[in-house]
Amino acid sequence: MQQSSDFSPTLRKTFDSALEYLLYTEYRFLGGKRVVKMIVNDVKGLIEKFFPDNLEVGQVIWPAASINESHEQHKKIEDYRIIPVRLNLVIKEDLEKYEKKVKRTEIEKARAIRLFNQAYEQGGLLTQVDVGILLGKSRSLVSKYVQEYQIEHDEILPTRGNIHDIGPGITHKAIIVRKKLEKRSTSQIAKETNHSPEAVDRYIRDYGRVKMLIGKRMTVEEISYATGISRGVVEQYKDLHKLENSVNSNEKE
């Protein structure tokens, strides 16, 4: 057993001991000392992640929803696991583009795309509002950047809306359906679009329902009401149906 010295009390005056005291006295925590020490270690871990002291110039820490959380209707953000992600808000390439007089909108779009991807690589998901705040831009402008990028690159960005299927997400649903029309497998589409196979199959089923009702000569409004699918998504599925028919006609000729 280590012998106590005059310095022992000073060595024990730590953040750990202060937090343990707080749990025992202020919150009347009834768990044993081992459980309290585990809680203290978890809290310290969170502090180190959310408030690191090794940020580089141009970097920020931002709270993001964990990619592993399943979205449920009416679930509050407080009920999701939130993780801190390290984002490169400004990098050397951004400054070089400004110096070369690259269009400001192109620079901003590239920065927005980078933030979504960086968060995803760390297991987190940013919303368009998150990125708008970080860039000092409106949500609608960030949404415009996302839609343009997805169409230009035929790629679905890992935004929280896309991955957790929150909001209309018109373009990403259409991209998934179009990939299926190109005879790609569900597993391949899931990998290419950062979606689960279940989500991919759900969009394909929705497209099939819309296609069937189009065949019954129902209007977009009627189809939207009957299926619970937004009017915008129905419109895009209708356009894809026309494209599918056109391709099938060409193959028969």
C-alpha positions as CSV (number, residue, x, y, z in Angstrom):
1,M,0.0,0.0,0.0
2,Q,1.4,3.4,-1.0
3,Q,2.2,5.5,1.9
4,S,0.5,8.9,2.2
5,S,2.5,12.1,2.2
6,D,1.9,15.8,2.8
7,F,1.2,16.1,-0.9
8,S,-1.4,13.4,-1.2
9,P,-4.4,15.6,-0.5
10,T,-3.3,18.1,-3.1
11,L,-2.8,15.4,-5.7
12,R,-6.4,14.2,-5.0
13,K,-7.9,17.7,-5.6
14,T,-8.8,17.0,-9.2
15,F,-11.7,17.4,-11.7
16,D,-12.5,13.7,-11.1
17,S,-12.9,14.1,-7.4
18,A,-15.0,17.2,-7.8
19,L,-17.3,15.5,-10.2
20,E,-17.6,12.4,-8.0
21,Y,-18.5,14.7,-5.0
22,L,-21.1,16.5,-7.2
23,L,-22.8,13.2,-8.2
24,Y,-22.8,11.9,-4.6
25,T,-24.0,15.1,-2.9
26,E,-26.0,17.2,-5.3
27,Y,-27.6,14.4,-7.4
28,R,-27.8,11.9,-4.6
29,F,-26.4,9.2,-6.8
30,L,-26.9,5.8,-5.3
31,G,-24.4,3.8,-7.4
32,G,-21.2,2.4,-6.1
33,K,-17.8,4.1,-6.4
34,R,-16.9,2.0,-9.4
35,V,-20.0,3.1,-11.3
36,V,-19.3,6.7,-10.4
37,K,-15.7,6.5,-11.7
38,M,-17.0,5.0,-15.0
39,I,-19.4,8.0,-15.3
40,V,-16.6,10.4,-14.6
41,N,-14.4,8.8,-17.2
42,D,-17.2,9.0,-19.8
43,V,-17.8,12.7,-19.0
44,K,-14.1,13.4,-19.3
45,G,-14.1,11.7,-22.7
46,L,-17.0,13.8,-23.9
47,I,-15.2,17.0,-22.7
48,E,-12.0,16.0,-24.6
49,K,-14.0,15.3,-27.8
50,F,-16.2,18.4,-27.7
51,F,-13.4,20.8,-26.5
52,P,-10.1,19.6,-27.9
53,D,-7.0,21.7,-27.5
54,N,-5.4,20.7,-30.8
55,L,-7.6,22.4,-33.3
56,E,-5.8,23.6,-36.4
57,V,-6.3,27.0,-38.0
58,G,-9.6,27.0,-39.9
59,Q,-11.0,24.0,-38.0
60,V,-14.1,23.9,-35.9
61,I,-15.8,21.3,-33.7
62,W,-19.5,20.9,-34.5
63,P,-22.2,18.6,-32.9
64,A,-23.7,16.1,-35.4
65,A,-26.3,13.4,-35.2
66,S,-24.8,9.9,-35.2
67,I,-25.1,8.1,-38.4
68,N,-26.1,4.9,-36.5
69,E,-29.3,6.5,-35.0
70,S,-32.5,5.4,-36.6
71,H,-35.0,8.2,-37.4
72,E,-38.4,8.0,-35.8
73,Q,-41.2,10.4,-36.3
74,H,-41.6,13.0,-33.5
75,K,-38.3,12.0,-32.0
76,K,-36.5,15.1,-30.6
77,I,-32.9,15.8,-31.3
78,E,-32.2,15.5,-27.6
79,D,-33.1,11.8,-27.9
80,Y,-30.4,11.2,-30.6
81,R,-26.8,10.4,-29.9
82,I,-24.9,13.5,-30.7
83,I,-21.2,13.3,-31.6
84,P,-18.6,16.1,-32.1
85,V,-17.0,16.2,-35.6
86,R,-13.9,18.1,-36.6
87,L,-14.6,20.2,-39.7
88,N,-12.2,22.1,-42.0
89,L,-14.2,25.3,-42.3
90,V,-11.5,27.0,-44.3
91,I,-8.6,25.3,-46.1
92,K,-5.6,26.5,-48.2
93,E,-7.4,25.5,-51.4
94,D,-10.3,27.8,-50.5
95,L,-8.0,30.8,-50.2
96,E,-6.2,29.9,-53.4
97,K,-9.5,29.8,-55.3
98,Y,-10.5,33.2,-53.9
99,E,-7.1,34.5,-55.0
100,K,-7.6,33.1,-58.5
101,K,-11.0,34.9,-58.7
102,V,-13.0,31.6,-58.9
103,K,-16.7,32.3,-58.7
104,R,-17.7,32.7,-55.0
105,T,-20.7,30.4,-55.4
106,E,-18.5,27.6,-56.7
107,I,-16.2,28.0,-53.7
108,E,-19.1,28.0,-51.3
109,K,-20.6,25.0,-52.9
110,A,-17.3,23.1,-52.6
111,R,-17.0,24.1,-49.0
112,A,-20.6,22.9,-48.2
113,I,-20.0,19.5,-49.9
114,R,-16.7,19.1,-48.0
115,L,-18.5,19.7,-44.6
116,F,-21.2,17.1,-45.3
117,N,-18.6,14.5,-46.3
118,Q,-16.2,15.2,-43.5
119,A,-18.9,14.8,-40.9
120,Y,-20.0,11.5,-42.5
121,E,-16.5,10.2,-42.5
122,Q,-16.4,10.7,-38.8
123,G,-19.8,8.9,-38.2
124,G,-21.9,12.1,-38.0
125,L,-24.6,13.7,-40.2
126,L,-25.0,17.4,-40.7
127,T,-28.3,19.1,-41.7
128,Q,-28.5,21.8,-44.3
129,V,-29.2,24.2,-41.5
130,D,-26.0,23.1,-39.8
131,V,-23.9,23.9,-42.9
132,G,-25.8,27.1,-43.5
133,I,-24.9,28.3,-40.0
134,L,-21.3,27.3,-40.5
135,L,-21.0,29.1,-43.8
136,G,-23.2,32.1,-42.9
137,K,-25.7,31.2,-45.7
138,S,-29.4,30.5,-45.8
139,R,-30.7,26.9,-45.7
140,S,-32.4,27.4,-49.1
141,L,-29.0,28.3,-50.6
142,V,-27.3,25.2,-49.1
143,S,-30.2,23.1,-50.4
144,K,-29.6,24.6,-53.8
145,Y,-26.0,23.6,-53.6
146,V,-26.9,20.1,-52.6
147,Q,-29.5,19.6,-55.3
148,E,-27.1,20.9,-58.0
149,Y,-24.2,18.8,-56.9
150,Q,-26.3,15.6,-56.7
151,I,-27.6,16.2,-60.2
152,E,-24.3,17.2,-61.7
153,H,-22.4,14.2,-60.2
154,D,-25.2,11.6,-60.0
155,E,-24.2,11.2,-56.4
156,I,-26.2,11.4,-53.2
157,L,-24.6,13.5,-50.5
158,P,-24.6,12.2,-46.9
159,T,-26.8,14.9,-45.5
160,R,-28.9,14.0,-42.4
161,G,-32.1,14.5,-44.5
162,N,-30.8,12.0,-47.1
163,I,-29.4,9.3,-44.8
164,H,-32.2,9.5,-42.1
165,D,-34.8,10.1,-44.7
166,I,-36.0,13.4,-43.2
167,G,-37.9,15.9,-45.3
168,P,-38.9,15.6,-49.0
169,G,-35.5,14.6,-50.3
170,I,-36.8,14.6,-53.8
171,T,-33.6,14.3,-55.8
172,H,-32.0,11.6,-53.8
173,K,-35.1,9.4,-54.1
174,A,-35.1,9.9,-57.9
175,I,-31.4,9.1,-58.2
176,I,-32.0,5.8,-56.4
177,V,-34.9,4.8,-58.6
178,R,-33.0,5.8,-61.7
179,K,-30.1,3.6,-60.7
180,K,-32.6,0.7,-60.3
181,L,-33.9,1.3,-63.8
182,E,-30.3,1.0,-65.0
183,K,-30.5,-2.6,-63.8
184,R,-28.2,-2.1,-60.8
185,S,-28.7,-4.4,-57.8
186,T,-30.1,-3.2,-54.5
187,S,-26.8,-3.8,-52.7
188,Q,-24.9,-1.9,-55.3
189,I,-27.3,1.1,-55.1
190,A,-27.1,1.0,-51.3
191,K,-23.4,1.2,-51.4
192,E,-23.3,4.0,-54.0
193,T,-25.9,6.1,-52.3
194,N,-24.9,5.7,-48.6
195,H,-28.4,4.1,-47.9
196,S,-29.5,0.9,-46.4
197,P,-30.8,-1.9,-48.7
198,E,-34.1,-1.5,-46.9
199,A,-34.4,2.2,-47.7
200,V,-33.5,1.5,-51.4
201,D,-36.2,-1.2,-51.6
202,R,-38.7,1.2,-50.0
203,Y,-38.1,3.8,-52.7
204,I,-38.4,1.2,-55.4
205,R,-41.7,0.0,-54.0
206,D,-42.9,3.6,-53.9
207,Y,-42.0,4.1,-57.5
208,G,-43.9,0.9,-58.4
209,R,-47.0,2.2,-56.6
210,V,-46.8,5.5,-58.4
211,K,-46.2,3.8,-61.8
212,M,-49.3,1.6,-61.3
213,L,-51.5,4.6,-60.5
214,I,-50.1,6.5,-63.4
215,G,-51.4,3.6,-65.5
216,K,-54.8,4.1,-64.0
217,R,-54.7,7.7,-65.4
218,M,-54.7,9.3,-61.9
219,T,-53.5,12.9,-61.6
220,V,-50.4,13.8,-59.6
221,E,-52.5,15.2,-56.8
222,E,-54.6,12.0,-56.6
223,I,-51.5,9.8,-56.6
224,S,-49.9,11.9,-53.8
225,Y,-53.1,11.7,-51.7
226,A,-53.5,7.9,-52.3
227,T,-49.9,7.0,-51.5
228,G,-48.9,9.6,-49.0
229,I,-45.9,10.5,-51.2
230,S,-45.2,14.2,-51.7
231,R,-46.3,15.9,-54.9
232,G,-42.8,16.8,-55.8
233,V,-41.6,13.2,-55.5
234,V,-44.5,12.0,-57.5
235,E,-43.7,14.5,-60.2
236,Q,-40.1,13.2,-60.4
237,Y,-41.3,9.5,-60.4
238,K,-43.7,10.5,-63.3
239,D,-40.7,11.9,-65.3
240,L,-38.7,8.7,-64.6
241,H,-41.7,6.6,-65.8
242,K,-41.7,8.5,-69.1
243,L,-38.0,8.0,-69.4
244,E,-38.4,4.2,-68.7
245,N,-41.1,3.9,-71.3
246,S,-38.9,5.8,-73.8
247,V,-36.0,3.5,-73.2
248,N,-38.2,0.4,-73.4
249,S,-39.6,1.6,-76.7
250,N,-36.2,2.2,-78.2
251,E,-35.1,-1.3,-77.2
252,K,-38.0,-2.9,-79.0
253,E,-37.3,-1.1,-82.2
